Protein backbone atom coordinates (compact mmCIF):
# COMPACT_ATOMS: atom_id res chain seq x y z
CA UNK A 1 0.00 0.00 0.00
CA UNK A 2 2.78 2.47 0.85
CA UNK A 3 4.70 1.64 -2.32
CA UNK A 4 1.61 2.08 -4.48
CA UNK A 5 0.92 5.47 -2.95
CA UNK A 6 4.53 6.61 -3.31
CA UNK A 7 4.52 5.51 -6.95
CA UNK A 8 1.31 7.45 -7.55
CA UNK A 9 3.09 10.55 -6.20
CA UNK A 10 6.37 9.82 -8.03
CA UNK A 11 8.80 12.74 -7.87
CA UNK A 12 6.97 14.45 -5.02
CA UNK A 13 7.79 14.67 -1.34
CA UNK A 14 5.29 12.70 0.73
CA UNK A 15 4.96 13.36 4.47
CA UNK A 16 4.10 10.82 7.16
CA UNK A 17 0.80 12.63 7.70
CA UNK A 18 -0.04 12.32 4.02
CA UNK A 19 0.78 8.61 4.06
CA UNK A 20 -1.39 8.11 7.14
CA UNK A 21 -4.29 10.03 5.61
CA UNK A 22 -4.17 8.22 2.27
CA UNK A 23 -2.99 4.69 3.02
CA UNK A 24 -4.61 3.78 6.35
CA UNK A 25 -8.15 4.14 7.55
CA UNK A 26 -8.84 6.10 10.73
CA UNK A 27 -9.33 2.95 12.81
CA UNK A 28 -5.85 1.59 12.05
CA UNK A 29 -3.67 4.70 12.24
CA UNK A 30 0.01 3.65 12.54
CA UNK A 31 2.71 5.44 14.49
CA UNK A 32 5.57 7.25 12.77
CA UNK A 33 7.85 4.45 13.95
CA UNK A 34 5.66 1.88 12.17
CA UNK A 35 5.86 3.83 8.92
CA UNK A 36 9.64 4.10 9.29
CA UNK A 37 9.82 0.31 9.60
CA UNK A 38 7.71 -0.13 6.45
CA UNK A 39 9.98 2.29 4.57
CA UNK A 40 13.09 0.54 5.90
CA UNK A 41 11.73 -2.80 4.65
CA UNK A 42 10.96 -1.27 1.24
CA UNK A 43 14.54 0.02 1.07
CA UNK A 44 15.82 -3.52 1.60
CA UNK A 45 13.73 -4.75 -1.34
CA UNK A 46 14.13 -1.79 -3.71
CA UNK A 47 17.18 0.06 -4.88
CA UNK A 48 18.16 2.46 -2.11
CA UNK A 49 18.08 5.38 -4.53
CA UNK A 50 14.35 5.02 -5.23
CA UNK A 51 13.21 6.25 -1.82
CA UNK A 52 14.99 9.00 0.02
CA UNK A 53 14.59 10.96 3.20
CA UNK A 54 14.25 14.67 2.53
CA UNK A 55 15.40 16.61 5.59
CA UNK A 56 12.45 18.19 7.33
CA UNK A 57 10.05 16.28 5.06
CA UNK A 58 9.90 12.60 4.31
CA UNK A 59 10.07 10.22 1.41
CA UNK A 60 9.91 10.35 -2.35
CA UNK A 61 10.27 7.85 -5.18
CA UNK A 62 13.01 8.75 -7.65
CA UNK A 63 11.73 9.94 -11.02
CA UNK A 64 14.69 8.55 -12.98
CA UNK A 65 14.02 5.20 -14.60
CA UNK A 66 16.89 2.76 -14.17
CA UNK A 67 18.17 0.60 -17.02
Secondary structure, DSSP 8 states (H G I E B T S, - for coil): -HHHHHHHTTTS-B-HHHHHHHHS-GGG---HHHHHHHHHHHHHHS-GGGEEE-TTS-EEE--S---
